[in-house]
Amino acid sequence: MKSFSSHSNSSTITGFILLGFPGPREEQILLFVLFSTVYLLTLMGNGSIICAVHWDQRLHTPMYILLANFSFLEIWYVTSTVPNMLANFLSGTKAISFSGCFLQFYFFFSLGSAECFFLAVMAFDRYLAICRPLHYPTLMTGRLCNILVATCWALGFLWFPVPIIIISQMSFCGSRIIDHFLCDPGPLLALTCSRAPVMEFFWMILSSLLLFIPFLFIMGSYALVLRAVLKVPSSAG
């Protein structure tokens, strides 16, 4: 009887409620204005970088191509959550559909993953430019740059789909309230009918690898850059 009841409760959940930043109506409107302004400035800033790189032939170099891709990625990264959050500031229900929740979940973490890989590749590009300046044009070719860009996008969107699909197939019982401004794995797993320690561990491993591998790569690249700079004689510095 208990399992039937749990199944019945899970089948009725067609969406979730994102609490976001709870508060009085006046506070919600103030937050809406504040986040709208920051969001528009983010779009304008990153959009101007993309346009500058696109229109100026002198900027068609690996460093600026990577920067333009990072700016394009940043636009979609904030767009995966901010518009829905802004709508919730003015909404009385703060509801998000089941499919909308998991689409946001997927795109937010996939775009965030791609950002981590792009940061690592940009650090590698600066390492080559500073530590191998004479060989840089032959090492960082347009073809290699395009391969690195495509790899970052592909790895970002292939890093999390399996656990996200598995979580979306789980049964959700009872409350459908998510105490967050986005669909995050922690609150979602807390709403499942039964605990999933294996999935929690799997998610932790993937997240840890995503953070530490690019971080170590970035730190290694800039450590080599710093070593090269410190080797420069002070008189020629």
C-alpha positions as CSV (number, residue, x, y, z in Angstrom):
1,M,0.0,0.0,0.0
2,K,2.9,2.4,0.9
3,S,4.6,1.8,-2.4
4,F,1.4,2.3,-4.3
5,S,0.8,5.6,-2.4
6,S,4.4,6.7,-3.3
7,H,3.9,5.9,-6.9
8,S,0.6,7.8,-6.9
9,N,2.2,10.8,-5.4
10,S,5.1,10.8,-7.9
11,S,2.7,10.4,-10.9
12,T,0.9,13.6,-9.9
13,I,4.1,15.8,-10.0
14,T,4.1,17.5,-13.4
15,G,6.3,20.4,-12.3
16,F,8.2,22.0,-9.4
17,I,8.1,25.3,-7.5
18,L,11.3,27.3,-7.4
19,L,11.3,29.4,-4.2
20,G,14.2,31.5,-5.5
21,F,14.6,34.6,-3.2
22,P,11.4,34.6,-1.0
23,G,10.3,38.0,0.3
24,P,7.6,40.7,0.2
25,R,6.3,42.0,-3.2
26,E,8.3,45.2,-3.0
27,E,11.6,43.3,-2.4
28,Q,10.8,41.0,-5.4
29,I,10.3,44.0,-7.7
30,L,13.6,45.5,-6.5
31,L,15.4,42.2,-7.1
32,F,13.8,42.0,-10.6
33,V,15.1,45.5,-11.5
34,L,18.6,44.7,-10.1
35,F,19.0,41.4,-11.8
36,S,17.5,42.7,-15.1
37,T,20.1,45.4,-15.2
38,V,22.9,43.1,-14.5
39,Y,21.6,40.6,-17.1
40,L,21.3,43.3,-19.8
41,L,24.8,44.6,-19.0
42,T,26.1,41.0,-19.2
43,L,24.5,40.5,-22.6
44,M,25.8,43.9,-23.9
45,G,29.3,43.3,-22.6
46,N,29.7,39.8,-24.1
47,G,27.9,40.8,-27.2
48,S,30.3,43.7,-27.8
49,I,33.3,41.4,-27.5
50,I,31.8,38.9,-30.1
51,C,31.0,41.8,-32.5
52,A,34.5,43.3,-32.1
53,V,36.2,40.0,-32.8
54,H,33.9,39.3,-35.8
55,W,34.3,42.6,-37.4
56,D,38.0,43.3,-36.8
57,Q,40.2,41.1,-39.0
58,R,43.2,41.9,-36.7
59,L,41.4,40.0,-33.9
60,H,41.0,36.8,-35.9
61,T,43.7,35.1,-33.8
62,P,43.4,32.1,-31.4
63,M,43.3,34.2,-28.3
64,Y,40.4,36.4,-29.4
65,I,38.6,33.5,-31.1
66,L,38.7,31.6,-27.8
67,L,37.6,34.8,-26.0
68,A,34.7,35.3,-28.4
69,N,33.5,31.7,-27.9
70,F,33.8,32.2,-24.1
71,S,31.6,35.3,-24.4
72,F,29.1,33.5,-26.5
73,L,29.0,30.7,-24.0
74,E,28.6,33.2,-21.1
75,I,25.5,34.7,-22.8
76,W,23.8,31.4,-23.0
77,Y,25.0,30.3,-19.5
78,V,23.2,33.2,-17.8
79,T,20.3,32.9,-20.2
80,S,19.7,29.3,-19.0
81,T,18.6,30.5,-15.6
82,V,18.2,34.3,-15.3
83,P,15.1,34.8,-17.5
84,N,13.2,32.2,-15.6
85,M,14.4,33.7,-12.3
86,L,13.2,37.1,-13.5
87,A,9.8,35.7,-14.4
88,N,9.5,34.1,-10.9
89,F,10.1,37.5,-9.3
90,L,6.8,38.7,-10.8
91,S,5.0,35.4,-10.6
92,G,2.7,34.3,-7.9
93,T,3.2,30.6,-8.4
94,K,6.9,30.4,-9.2
95,A,6.2,27.2,-11.0
96,I,8.4,25.4,-13.6
97,S,7.3,22.4,-15.6
98,F,8.9,19.0,-15.2
99,S,10.5,19.1,-18.7
100,G,11.5,22.8,-18.3
101,C,13.2,22.0,-15.0
102,F,15.4,19.3,-16.4
103,L,16.1,21.2,-19.6
104,Q,17.3,24.1,-17.4
105,F,19.3,21.5,-15.3
106,Y,21.0,20.1,-18.4
107,F,21.8,23.4,-20.1
108,F,23.0,25.1,-17.0
109,F,25.5,22.4,-16.1
110,S,26.5,21.6,-19.7
111,L,27.3,25.3,-20.4
112,G,29.1,25.6,-17.0
113,S,31.1,22.5,-17.9
114,A,32.1,24.0,-21.3
115,E,33.2,27.1,-19.5
116,C,35.6,25.1,-17.3
117,F,37.1,23.5,-20.4
118,F,37.4,26.8,-22.2
119,L,39.2,28.4,-19.3
120,A,41.7,25.5,-19.4
121,V,42.3,25.9,-23.1
122,M,42.7,29.7,-22.8
123,A,45.3,29.1,-20.1
124,F,47.1,26.6,-22.5
125,D,47.0,29.2,-25.3
126,R,48.6,31.9,-23.0
127,Y,51.3,29.3,-21.9
128,L,52.2,28.7,-25.6
129,A,52.2,32.5,-26.4
130,I,54.4,33.4,-23.5
131,C,56.7,30.4,-23.0
132,R,57.0,29.4,-26.7
133,P,56.6,32.7,-28.5
134,L,58.8,31.8,-31.5
135,H,56.9,28.5,-32.0
136,Y,53.5,29.9,-31.1
137,P,52.3,30.6,-34.7
138,T,53.2,27.0,-35.8
139,L,51.8,25.3,-32.7
140,M,48.6,27.2,-32.2
141,T,47.3,27.1,-35.8
142,G,43.8,27.9,-36.9
143,R,43.1,24.2,-37.3
144,L,44.2,23.4,-33.8
145,C,42.2,26.3,-32.4
146,N,39.1,25.1,-34.1
147,I,39.6,21.6,-32.8
148,L,40.1,22.9,-29.2
149,V,36.9,25.0,-29.5
150,A,34.9,22.1,-30.8
151,T,36.3,19.8,-28.1
152,C,35.3,22.2,-25.4
153,W,31.7,22.5,-26.7
154,A,31.4,18.7,-27.1
155,L,32.9,17.8,-23.7
156,G,30.7,20.3,-22.0
157,F,27.5,18.9,-23.5
158,L,28.5,15.3,-23.0
159,W,29.7,15.5,-19.4
160,F,26.4,15.3,-17.5
161,P,23.6,14.0,-19.8
162,V,23.7,10.4,-18.4
163,P,23.2,11.3,-14.7
164,I,20.6,13.9,-15.6
165,I,18.6,11.5,-17.7
166,I,18.7,8.9,-14.8
167,I,17.6,11.5,-12.3
168,S,14.7,12.6,-14.6
169,Q,13.5,8.9,-14.6
170,M,13.3,8.7,-10.8
171,S,10.0,8.9,-8.9
172,F,9.3,12.1,-7.0
173,C,7.1,12.1,-3.9
174,G,5.5,14.6,-1.6
175,S,6.5,18.2,-1.8
176,R,7.6,19.6,-5.1
177,I,9.1,22.7,-3.7
178,I,12.8,23.4,-4.6
179,D,14.5,25.9,-2.2
180,H,16.6,27.3,-5.0
181,F,16.4,29.7,-8.0
182,L,17.2,26.9,-10.4
183,C,16.8,23.1,-10.7
184,D,19.8,21.8,-8.9
185,P,20.7,18.1,-8.3
186,G,20.8,18.4,-4.5
187,P,17.2,19.6,-4.0
188,L,15.9,17.4,-6.8
189,L,17.5,14.2,-5.3
190,A,16.0,15.3,-1.9
191,L,12.5,15.1,-3.5
192,T,12.9,11.5,-4.8
193,C,10.8,8.8,-3.2
194,S,13.9,6.9,-2.0
195,R,17.5,7.9,-1.4
196,A,19.9,7.3,-4.3
197,P,23.4,7.2,-2.7
198,V,25.0,5.7,-5.8
199,M,23.6,8.5,-7.9
200,E,24.7,11.1,-5.4
201,F,28.2,9.6,-5.3
202,F,28.4,9.4,-9.1
203,W,27.3,13.1,-9.4
204,M,29.9,14.1,-6.8
205,I,32.7,12.3,-8.8
206,L,31.7,13.9,-12.1
207,S,31.5,17.3,-10.5
208,S,34.8,16.9,-8.7
209,L,36.6,15.8,-11.9
210,L,35.0,18.7,-13.8
211,L,36.3,21.2,-11.3
212,F,39.7,19.7,-10.5
213,I,41.0,18.7,-13.9
214,P,40.6,22.2,-15.5
215,F,41.8,23.8,-12.3
216,L,45.0,21.8,-12.1
217,F,45.6,22.4,-15.8
218,I,45.1,26.1,-15.4
219,M,47.4,26.3,-12.3
220,G,50.0,24.2,-14.1
221,S,49.9,26.5,-17.2
222,Y,50.2,29.7,-15.2
223,A,52.9,28.2,-13.0
224,L,55.0,27.6,-16.1
225,V,54.2,31.1,-17.3
226,L,55.3,32.6,-13.9
227,R,58.5,30.5,-14.1
228,A,59.2,31.9,-17.5
229,V,58.6,35.4,-16.4
230,L,60.8,35.1,-13.3
231,K,63.7,33.8,-15.6
232,V,63.7,37.1,-17.5
233,P,66.7,39.1,-16.4
234,S,65.7,42.2,-14.3
235,S,67.5,44.6,-16.7
236,A,65.5,43.3,-19.6
237,G,62.2,42.8,-17.6
